[in-house]
Amino acid sequence: MRLKFLLDENVPISIKKVIQDNGFKAFTLHDFNMLGIKNGKVAELALNNNAIILA
């Protein structure tokens, strides 16, 4: 299984490309149109997508 990362909204978007260029999956809260959600919802999103949160 390939690692997946969820970038919190305060992480620079440029980090997403660096992660992807190194062969991993990365997505942001913006990708899900979920900017401004509470931390618990961020954790839930990460769990549902088997992703590691980068904050």
mmCIF file as Biopython writes it, N, C-alpha, C and O atoms, coordinates in Angstrom:
data_model
#
loop_
_atom_site.group_PDB
_atom_site.id
_atom_site.type_symbol
_atom_site.label_atom_id
_atom_site.label_alt_id
_atom_site.label_comp_id
_atom_site.label_asym_id
_atom_site.label_entity_id
_atom_site.label_seq_id
_atom_site.pdbx_PDB_ins_code
_atom_site.Cartn_x
_atom_site.Cartn_y
_atom_site.Cartn_z
_atom_site.occupancy
_atom_site.B_iso_or_equiv
_atom_site.auth_seq_id
_atom_site.auth_asym_id
_atom_site.pdbx_PDB_model_num
ATOM 1   N N  . MET A ? 1  ? 0.831   -1.180 0.000  1.0 0.0 1  A 1 
ATOM 2   C CA . MET A ? 1  ? 0.000   0.000  0.000  1.0 0.0 1  A 1 
ATOM 3   C C  . MET A ? 1  ? 0.880   1.250  0.000  1.0 0.0 1  A 1 
ATOM 4   O O  . MET A ? 1  ? 1.835   1.355  0.770  1.0 0.0 1  A 1 
ATOM 5   N N  . ARG A ? 2  ? 0.544   2.177  -0.864 1.0 0.0 2  A 1 
ATOM 6   C CA . ARG A ? 2  ? 1.303   3.420  -0.984 1.0 0.0 2  A 1 
ATOM 7   C C  . ARG A ? 2  ? 0.809   4.418  0.057  1.0 0.0 2  A 1 
ATOM 8   O O  . ARG A ? 2  ? -0.396  4.535  0.282  1.0 0.0 2  A 1 
ATOM 9   N N  . LEU A ? 3  ? 1.734   5.138  0.693  1.0 0.0 3  A 1 
ATOM 10  C CA . LEU A ? 3  ? 1.351   6.132  1.689  1.0 0.0 3  A 1 
ATOM 11  C C  . LEU A ? 3  ? 0.574   7.268  1.052  1.0 0.0 3  A 1 
ATOM 12  O O  . LEU A ? 3  ? 0.838   7.669  -0.081 1.0 0.0 3  A 1 
ATOM 13  N N  . LYS A ? 4  ? -0.403  7.785  1.816  1.0 0.0 4  A 1 
ATOM 14  C CA . LYS A ? 4  ? -1.196  8.931  1.388  1.0 0.0 4  A 1 
ATOM 15  C C  . LYS A ? 4  ? -1.107  9.988  2.474  1.0 0.0 4  A 1 
ATOM 16  O O  . LYS A ? 4  ? -1.068  9.671  3.662  1.0 0.0 4  A 1 
ATOM 17  N N  . PHE A ? 5  ? -1.076  11.239 2.060  1.0 0.0 5  A 1 
ATOM 18  C CA . PHE A ? 5  ? -0.972  12.347 2.984  1.0 0.0 5  A 1 
ATOM 19  C C  . PHE A ? 5  ? -2.101  13.344 2.758  1.0 0.0 5  A 1 
ATOM 20  O O  . PHE A ? 5  ? -2.441  13.675 1.622  1.0 0.0 5  A 1 
ATOM 21  N N  . LEU A ? 6  ? -2.672  13.812 3.859  1.0 0.0 6  A 1 
ATOM 22  C CA . LEU A ? 6  ? -3.661  14.879 3.828  1.0 0.0 6  A 1 
ATOM 23  C C  . LEU A ? 6  ? -2.990  16.130 4.371  1.0 0.0 6  A 1 
ATOM 24  O O  . LEU A ? 6  ? -2.570  16.166 5.528  1.0 0.0 6  A 1 
ATOM 25  N N  . LEU A ? 7  ? -2.891  17.148 3.541  1.0 0.0 7  A 1 
ATOM 26  C CA . LEU A ? 7  ? -2.265  18.399 3.951  1.0 0.0 7  A 1 
ATOM 27  C C  . LEU A ? 7  ? -3.317  19.322 4.535  1.0 0.0 7  A 1 
ATOM 28  O O  . LEU A ? 7  ? -4.299  19.663 3.876  1.0 0.0 7  A 1 
ATOM 29  N N  . ASP A ? 8  ? -3.098  19.725 5.790  1.0 0.0 8  A 1 
ATOM 30  C CA . ASP A ? 8  ? -4.003  20.678 6.422  1.0 0.0 8  A 1 
ATOM 31  C C  . ASP A ? 8  ? -3.880  22.012 5.689  1.0 0.0 8  A 1 
ATOM 32  O O  . ASP A ? 8  ? -2.917  22.232 4.953  1.0 0.0 8  A 1 
ATOM 33  N N  . GLU A ? 9  ? -4.846  22.894 5.889  1.0 0.0 9  A 1 
ATOM 34  C CA . GLU A ? 9  ? -4.910  24.118 5.090  1.0 0.0 9  A 1 
ATOM 35  C C  . GLU A ? 9  ? -3.749  25.076 5.332  1.0 0.0 9  A 1 
ATOM 36  O O  . GLU A ? 9  ? -3.509  25.957 4.506  1.0 0.0 9  A 1 
ATOM 37  N N  . ASN A ? 10 ? -3.020  24.931 6.443  1.0 0.0 10 A 1 
ATOM 38  C CA . ASN A ? 10 ? -1.887  25.824 6.693  1.0 0.0 10 A 1 
ATOM 39  C C  . ASN A ? 10 ? -0.577  25.316 6.085  1.0 0.0 10 A 1 
ATOM 40  O O  . ASN A ? 10 ? 0.445   25.996 6.185  1.0 0.0 10 A 1 
ATOM 41  N N  . VAL A ? 11 ? -0.585  24.151 5.468  1.0 0.0 11 A 1 
ATOM 42  C CA . VAL A ? 11 ? 0.607   23.604 4.812  1.0 0.0 11 A 1 
ATOM 43  C C  . VAL A ? 11 ? 0.674   24.177 3.392  1.0 0.0 11 A 1 
ATOM 44  O O  . VAL A ? 11 ? -0.314  24.126 2.659  1.0 0.0 11 A 1 
ATOM 45  N N  . PRO A ? 12 ? 1.833   24.722 3.000  1.0 0.0 12 A 1 
ATOM 46  C CA . PRO A ? 12 ? 1.943   25.289 1.645  1.0 0.0 12 A 1 
ATOM 47  C C  . PRO A ? 12 ? 1.587   24.258 0.568  1.0 0.0 12 A 1 
ATOM 48  O O  . PRO A ? 12 ? 2.009   23.103 0.631  1.0 0.0 12 A 1 
ATOM 49  N N  . ILE A ? 13 ? 0.815   24.693 -0.401 1.0 0.0 13 A 1 
ATOM 50  C CA . ILE A ? 13 ? 0.350   23.810 -1.480 1.0 0.0 13 A 1 
ATOM 51  C C  . ILE A ? 13 ? 1.523   23.224 -2.264 1.0 0.0 13 A 1 
ATOM 52  O O  . ILE A ? 13 ? 1.394   22.156 -2.862 1.0 0.0 13 A 1 
ATOM 53  N N  . SER A ? 14 ? 2.657   23.908 -2.266 1.0 0.0 14 A 1 
ATOM 54  C CA . SER A ? 14 ? 3.837   23.415 -2.991 1.0 0.0 14 A 1 
ATOM 55  C C  . SER A ? 14 ? 4.328   22.079 -2.427 1.0 0.0 14 A 1 
ATOM 56  O O  . SER A ? 14 ? 4.966   21.303 -3.138 1.0 0.0 14 A 1 
ATOM 57  N N  . ILE A ? 15 ? 4.032   21.813 -1.162 1.0 0.0 15 A 1 
ATOM 58  C CA . ILE A ? 15 ? 4.431   20.547 -0.541 1.0 0.0 15 A 1 
ATOM 59  C C  . ILE A ? 15 ? 3.727   19.376 -1.218 1.0 0.0 15 A 1 
ATOM 60  O O  . ILE A ? 15 ? 4.292   18.287 -1.318 1.0 0.0 15 A 1 
ATOM 61  N N  . LYS A ? 16 ? 2.507   19.591 -1.679 1.0 0.0 16 A 1 
ATOM 62  C CA . LYS A ? 16 ? 1.744   18.535 -2.354 1.0 0.0 16 A 1 
ATOM 63  C C  . LYS A ? 16 ? 2.526   18.008 -3.558 1.0 0.0 16 A 1 
ATOM 64  O O  . LYS A ? 16 ? 2.631   16.797 -3.750 1.0 0.0 16 A 1 
ATOM 65  N N  . LYS A ? 17 ? 3.069   18.910 -4.363 1.0 0.0 17 A 1 
ATOM 66  C CA . LYS A ? 17 ? 3.829   18.499 -5.554 1.0 0.0 17 A 1 
ATOM 67  C C  . LYS A ? 17 ? 5.086   17.733 -5.155 1.0 0.0 17 A 1 
ATOM 68  O O  . LYS A ? 17 ? 5.430   16.738 -5.793 1.0 0.0 17 A 1 
ATOM 69  N N  . VAL A ? 18 ? 5.770   18.180 -4.115 1.0 0.0 18 A 1 
ATOM 70  C CA . VAL A ? 18 ? 6.986   17.496 -3.657 1.0 0.0 18 A 1 
ATOM 71  C C  . VAL A ? 18 ? 6.654   16.063 -3.247 1.0 0.0 18 A 1 
ATOM 72  O O  . VAL A ? 18 ? 7.374   15.129 -3.600 1.0 0.0 18 A 1 
ATOM 73  N N  . ILE A ? 19 ? 5.576   15.895 -2.511 1.0 0.0 19 A 1 
ATOM 74  C CA . ILE A ? 19 ? 5.159   14.558 -2.074 1.0 0.0 19 A 1 
ATOM 75  C C  . ILE A ? 19 ? 4.832   13.687 -3.282 1.0 0.0 19 A 1 
ATOM 76  O O  . ILE A ? 19 ? 5.278   12.543 -3.371 1.0 0.0 19 A 1 
ATOM 77  N N  . GLN A ? 20 ? 4.051   14.237 -4.210 1.0 0.0 20 A 1 
ATOM 78  C CA . GLN A ? 20 ? 3.662   13.473 -5.398 1.0 0.0 20 A 1 
ATOM 79  C C  . GLN A ? 20 ? 4.861   13.157 -6.282 1.0 0.0 20 A 1 
ATOM 80  O O  . GLN A ? 20 ? 4.933   12.073 -6.861 1.0 0.0 20 A 1 
ATOM 81  N N  . ASP A ? 21 ? 5.793   14.082 -6.393 1.0 0.0 21 A 1 
ATOM 82  C CA . ASP A ? 21 ? 7.000   13.844 -7.195 1.0 0.0 21 A 1 
ATOM 83  C C  . ASP A ? 21 ? 7.860   12.720 -6.622 1.0 0.0 21 A 1 
ATOM 84  O O  . ASP A ? 21 ? 8.682   12.135 -7.327 1.0 0.0 21 A 1 
ATOM 85  N N  . ASN A ? 22 ? 7.661   12.423 -5.333 1.0 0.0 22 A 1 
ATOM 86  C CA . ASN A ? 22 ? 8.405   11.345 -4.689 1.0 0.0 22 A 1 
ATOM 87  C C  . ASN A ? 22 ? 7.615   10.039 -4.630 1.0 0.0 22 A 1 
ATOM 88  O O  . ASN A ? 22 ? 7.984   9.110  -3.911 1.0 0.0 22 A 1 
ATOM 89  N N  . GLY A ? 23 ? 6.521   9.980  -5.397 1.0 0.0 23 A 1 
ATOM 90  C CA . GLY A ? 23 ? 5.801   8.730  -5.568 1.0 0.0 23 A 1 
ATOM 91  C C  . GLY A ? 23 ? 4.687   8.449  -4.586 1.0 0.0 23 A 1 
ATOM 92  O O  . GLY A ? 23 ? 4.170   7.332  -4.539 1.0 0.0 23 A 1 
ATOM 93  N N  . PHE A ? 24 ? 4.306   9.445  -3.798 1.0 0.0 24 A 1 
ATOM 94  C CA . PHE A ? 24 ? 3.242   9.250  -2.827 1.0 0.0 24 A 1 
ATOM 95  C C  . PHE A ? 24 ? 2.002   10.024 -3.253 1.0 0.0 24 A 1 
ATOM 96  O O  . PHE A ? 24 ? 2.080   10.936 -4.076 1.0 0.0 24 A 1 
ATOM 97  N N  . LYS A ? 25 ? 0.864   9.654  -2.687 1.0 0.0 25 A 1 
ATOM 98  C CA . LYS A ? 25 ? -0.376  10.382 -2.943 1.0 0.0 25 A 1 
ATOM 99  C C  . LYS A ? 25 ? -0.508  11.499 -1.915 1.0 0.0 25 A 1 
ATOM 100 O O  . LYS A ? 25 ? -0.147  11.330 -0.750 1.0 0.0 25 A 1 
ATOM 101 N N  . ALA A ? 26 ? -1.024  12.630 -2.354 1.0 0.0 26 A 1 
ATOM 102 C CA . ALA A ? 26 ? -1.249  13.752 -1.449 1.0 0.0 26 A 1 
ATOM 103 C C  . ALA A ? 26 ? -2.501  14.491 -1.888 1.0 0.0 26 A 1 
ATOM 104 O O  . ALA A ? 26 ? -2.765  14.649 -3.080 1.0 0.0 26 A 1 
ATOM 105 N N  . PHE A ? 27 ? -3.260  14.935 -0.909 1.0 0.0 27 A 1 
ATOM 106 C CA . PHE A ? 27 ? -4.421  15.749 -1.205 1.0 0.0 27 A 1 
ATOM 107 C C  . PHE A ? 27 ? -4.585  16.782 -0.108 1.0 0.0 27 A 1 
ATOM 108 O O  . PHE A ? 27 ? -4.029  16.638 0.981  1.0 0.0 27 A 1 
ATOM 109 N N  . THR A ? 28 ? -5.339  17.811 -0.394 1.0 0.0 28 A 1 
ATOM 110 C CA . THR A ? 28 ? -5.519  18.920 0.525  1.0 0.0 28 A 1 
ATOM 111 C C  . THR A ? 28 ? -6.991  19.065 0.886  1.0 0.0 28 A 1 
ATOM 112 O O  . THR A ? 28 ? -7.862  18.475 0.247  1.0 0.0 28 A 1 
ATOM 113 N N  . LEU A ? 29 ? -7.250  19.847 1.903  1.0 0.0 29 A 1 
ATOM 114 C CA . LEU A ? 29 ? -8.638  20.145 2.248  1.0 0.0 29 A 1 
ATOM 115 C C  . LEU A ? 29 ? -9.315  20.888 1.102  1.0 0.0 29 A 1 
ATOM 116 O O  . LEU A ? 29 ? -10.518 20.747 0.883  1.0 0.0 29 A 1 
ATOM 117 N N  . HIS A ? 30 ? -8.538  21.673 0.381  1.0 0.0 30 A 1 
ATOM 118 C CA . HIS A ? 30 ? -9.090  22.389 -0.775 1.0 0.0 30 A 1 
ATOM 119 C C  . HIS A ? 30 ? -9.593  21.410 -1.833 1.0 0.0 30 A 1 
ATOM 120 O O  . HIS A ? 30 ? -10.611 21.666 -2.476 1.0 0.0 30 A 1 
ATOM 121 N N  . ASP A ? 31 ? -8.897  20.302 -2.017 1.0 0.0 31 A 1 
ATOM 122 C CA . ASP A ? 31 ? -9.323  19.282 -2.991 1.0 0.0 31 A 1 
ATOM 123 C C  . ASP A ? 31 ? -10.721 18.758 -2.676 1.0 0.0 31 A 1 
ATOM 124 O O  . ASP A ? 31 ? -11.461 18.369 -3.580 1.0 0.0 31 A 1 
ATOM 125 N N  . PHE A ? 32 ? -11.078 18.749 -1.402 1.0 0.0 32 A 1 
ATOM 126 C CA . PHE A ? 32 ? -12.386 18.265 -0.963 1.0 0.0 32 A 1 
ATOM 127 C C  . PHE A ? 32 ? -13.369 19.412 -0.715 1.0 0.0 32 A 1 
ATOM 128 O O  . PHE A ? 32 ? -14.492 19.188 -0.264 1.0 0.0 32 A 1 
ATOM 129 N N  . ASN A ? 33 ? -12.937 20.644 -1.013 1.0 0.0 33 A 1 
ATOM 130 C CA . ASN A ? 33 ? -13.755 21.838 -0.760 1.0 0.0 33 A 1 
ATOM 131 C C  . ASN A ? 33 ? -14.169 21.882 0.713  1.0 0.0 33 A 1 
ATOM 132 O O  . ASN A ? 33 ? -15.334 22.107 1.042  1.0 0.0 33 A 1 
ATOM 133 N N  . MET A ? 34 ? -13.176 21.660 1.599  1.0 0.0 34 A 1 
ATOM 134 C CA . MET A ? 34 ? -13.462 21.577 3.034  1.0 0.0 34 A 1 
ATOM 135 C C  . MET A ? 34 ? -12.584 22.521 3.851  1.0 0.0 34 A 1 
ATOM 136 O O  . MET A ? 34 ? -12.247 22.206 4.992  1.0 0.0 34 A 1 
ATOM 137 N N  . LEU A ? 35 ? -12.212 23.657 3.298  1.0 0.0 35 A 1 
ATOM 138 C CA . LEU A ? 35 ? -11.407 24.622 4.049  1.0 0.0 35 A 1 
ATOM 139 C C  . LEU A ? 35 ? -12.188 25.118 5.259  1.0 0.0 35 A 1 
ATOM 140 O O  . LEU A ? 35 ? -13.400 25.320 5.185  1.0 0.0 35 A 1 
ATOM 141 N N  . GLY A ? 36 ? -11.492 25.312 6.370  1.0 0.0 36 A 1 
ATOM 142 C CA . GLY A ? 36 ? -12.107 25.852 7.568  1.0 0.0 36 A 1 
ATOM 143 C C  . GLY A ? 36 ? -12.798 24.843 8.465  1.0 0.0 36 A 1 
ATOM 144 O O  . GLY A ? 36 ? -13.446 25.227 9.439  1.0 0.0 36 A 1 
ATOM 145 N N  . ILE A ? 37 ? -12.672 23.547 8.156  1.0 0.0 37 A 1 
ATOM 146 C CA . ILE A ? 37 ? -13.325 22.547 9.005  1.0 0.0 37 A 1 
ATOM 147 C C  . ILE A ? 37 ? -12.550 22.373 10.305 1.0 0.0 37 A 1 
ATOM 148 O O  . ILE A ? 37 ? -11.366 22.702 10.382 1.0 0.0 37 A 1 
ATOM 149 N N  . LYS A ? 38 ? -13.219 21.861 11.312 1.0 0.0 38 A 1 
ATOM 150 C CA . LYS A ? 38 ? -12.603 21.647 12.619 1.0 0.0 38 A 1 
ATOM 151 C C  . LYS A ? 38 ? -11.651 20.453 12.576 1.0 0.0 38 A 1 
ATOM 152 O O  . LYS A ? 38 ? -11.760 19.575 11.720 1.0 0.0 38 A 1 
ATOM 153 N N  . ASN A ? 39 ? -10.712 20.448 13.529 1.0 0.0 39 A 1 
ATOM 154 C CA . ASN A ? 39 ? -9.680  19.409 13.562 1.0 0.0 39 A 1 
ATOM 155 C C  . ASN A ? 39 ? -10.256 17.999 13.592 1.0 0.0 39 A 1 
ATOM 156 O O  . ASN A ? 39 ? -9.708  17.094 12.963 1.0 0.0 39 A 1 
ATOM 157 N N  . GLY A ? 40 ? -11.349 17.804 14.310 1.0 0.0 40 A 1 
ATOM 158 C CA . GLY A ? 40 ? -11.968 16.484 14.369 1.0 0.0 40 A 1 
ATOM 159 C C  . GLY A ? 40 ? -12.423 16.003 13.000 1.0 0.0 40 A 1 
ATOM 160 O O  . GLY A ? 40 ? -12.323 14.815 12.692 1.0 0.0 40 A 1 
ATOM 161 N N  . LYS A ? 41 ? -12.917 16.912 12.184 1.0 0.0 41 A 1 
ATOM 162 C CA . LYS A ? 41 ? -13.348 16.568 10.823 1.0 0.0 41 A 1 
ATOM 163 C C  . LYS A ? 41 ? -12.137 16.283 9.934  1.0 0.0 41 A 1 
ATOM 164 O O  . LYS A ? 41 ? -12.200 15.431 9.048  1.0 0.0 41 A 1 
ATOM 165 N N  . VAL A ? 42 ? -11.035 16.998 10.173 1.0 0.0 42 A 1 
ATOM 166 C CA . VAL A ? 42 ? -9.800  16.722 9.427  1.0 0.0 42 A 1 
ATOM 167 C C  . VAL A ? 42 ? -9.334  15.304 9.743  1.0 0.0 42 A 1 
ATOM 168 O O  . VAL A ? 42 ? -8.962  14.549 8.845  1.0 0.0 42 A 1 
ATOM 169 N N  . ALA A ? 43 ? -9.358  14.950 11.020 1.0 0.0 43 A 1 
ATOM 170 C CA . ALA A ? 43 ? -8.954  13.600 11.432 1.0 0.0 43 A 1 
ATOM 171 C C  . ALA A ? 43 ? -9.875  12.550 10.815 1.0 0.0 43 A 1 
ATOM 172 O O  . ALA A ? 43 ? -9.413  11.507 10.354 1.0 0.0 43 A 1 
ATOM 173 N N  . GLU A ? 44 ? -11.169 12.827 10.807 1.0 0.0 44 A 1 
ATOM 174 C CA . GLU A ? 44 ? -12.131 11.895 10.222 1.0 0.0 44 A 1 
ATOM 175 C C  . GLU A ? 44 ? -11.876 11.708 8.725  1.0 0.0 44 A 1 
ATOM 176 O O  . GLU A ? 44 ? -11.931 10.588 8.217  1.0 0.0 44 A 1 
ATOM 177 N N  . LEU A ? 45 ? -11.601 12.800 8.029  1.0 0.0 45 A 1 
ATOM 178 C CA . LEU A ? 45 ? -11.299 12.733 6.603  1.0 0.0 45 A 1 
ATOM 179 C C  . LEU A ? 45 ? -10.046 11.895 6.355  1.0 0.0 45 A 1 
ATOM 180 O O  . LEU A ? 45 ? -10.009 11.074 5.439  1.0 0.0 45 A 1 
ATOM 181 N N  . ALA A ? 46 ? -9.027  12.109 7.176  1.0 0.0 46 A 1 
ATOM 182 C CA . ALA A ? 46 ? -7.786  11.338 7.040  1.0 0.0 46 A 1 
ATOM 183 C C  . ALA A ? 46 ? -8.042  9.847  7.291  1.0 0.0 46 A 1 
ATOM 184 O O  . ALA A ? 46 ? -7.561  8.998  6.541  1.0 0.0 46 A 1 
ATOM 185 N N  . LEU A ? 47 ? -8.789  9.539  8.332  1.0 0.0 47 A 1 
ATOM 186 C CA . LEU A ? 47 ? -9.098  8.140  8.631  1.0 0.0 47 A 1 
ATOM 187 C C  . LEU A ? 47 ? -9.872  7.485  7.501  1.0 0.0 47 A 1 
ATOM 188 O O  . LEU A ? 47 ? -9.585  6.351  7.119  1.0 0.0 47 A 1 
ATOM 189 N N  . ASN A ? 48 ? -10.848 8.195  6.970  1.0 0.0 48 A 1 
ATOM 190 C CA . ASN A ? 48 ? -11.672 7.646  5.888  1.0 0.0 48 A 1 
ATOM 191 C C  . ASN A ? 48 ? -10.873 7.409  4.605  1.0 0.0 48 A 1 
ATOM 192 O O  . ASN A ? 48 ? -11.264 6.598  3.765  1.0 0.0 48 A 1 
ATOM 193 N N  . ASN A ? 49 ? -9.754  8.121  4.460  1.0 0.0 49 A 1 
ATOM 194 C CA . ASN A ? 49 ? -8.930  7.989  3.257  1.0 0.0 49 A 1 
ATOM 195 C C  . ASN A ? 49 ? -7.595  7.300  3.534  1.0 0.0 49 A 1 
ATOM 196 O O  . ASN A ? 49 ? -6.701  7.292  2.688  1.0 0.0 49 A 1 
ATOM 197 N N  . ASN A ? 50 ? -7.471  6.721  4.734  1.0 0.0 50 A 1 
ATOM 198 C CA . ASN A ? 50 ? -6.222  6.038  5.134  1.0 0.0 50 A 1 
ATOM 199 C C  . ASN A ? 50 ? -5.003  6.920  4.886  1.0 0.0 50 A 1 
ATOM 200 O O  . ASN A ? 50 ? -4.012  6.479  4.305  1.0 0.0 50 A 1 
ATOM 201 N N  . ALA A ? 51 ? -5.088  8.173  5.335  1.0 0.0 51 A 1 
ATOM 202 C CA . ALA A ? 51 ? -4.029  9.136  5.071  1.0 0.0 51 A 1 
ATOM 203 C C  . ALA A ? 51 ? -3.409  9.631  6.367  1.0 0.0 51 A 1 
ATOM 204 O O  . ALA A ? 51 ? -4.027  9.596  7.431  1.0 0.0 51 A 1 
ATOM 205 N N  . ILE A ? 52 ? -2.179  10.089 6.251  1.0 0.0 52 A 1 
ATOM 206 C CA . ILE A ? 52 ? -1.443  10.705 7.337  1.0 0.0 52 A 1 
ATOM 207 C C  . ILE A ? 52 ? -1.642  12.207 7.231  1.0 0.0 52 A 1 
ATOM 208 O O  . ILE A ? 52 ? -1.496  12.775 6.149  1.0 0.0 52 A 1 
ATOM 209 N N  . ILE A ? 53 ? -1.975  12.860 8.347  1.0 0.0 53 A 1 
ATOM 210 C CA . ILE A ? 53 ? -2.191  14.307 8.327  1.0 0.0 53 A 1 
ATOM 211 C C  . ILE A ? 53 ? -0.860  15.038 8.446  1.0 0.0 53 A 1 
ATOM 212 O O  . ILE A ? 53 ? -0.049  14.722 9.317  1.0 0.0 53 A 1 
ATOM 213 N N  . LEU A ? 54 ? -0.639  16.006 7.580  1.0 0.0 54 A 1 
ATOM 214 C CA . LEU A ? 54 ? 0.471   16.930 7.700  1.0 0.0 54 A 1 
ATOM 215 C C  . LEU A ? 54 ? -0.113  18.279 8.086  1.0 0.0 54 A 1 
ATOM 216 O O  . LEU A ? 54 ? -0.923  18.849 7.356  1.0 0.0 54 A 1 
ATOM 217 N N  . ALA A ? 55 ? 0.304   18.781 9.235  1.0 0.0 55 A 1 
ATOM 218 C CA . ALA A ? 55 ? -0.251  20.052 9.731  1.0 0.0 55 A 1 
ATOM 219 C C  . ALA A ? 55 ? 0.839   21.086 9.926  1.0 0.0 55 A 1 
ATOM 220 O O  . ALA A ? 55 ? 0.556   22.211 10.337 1.0 0.0 55 A 1 
#
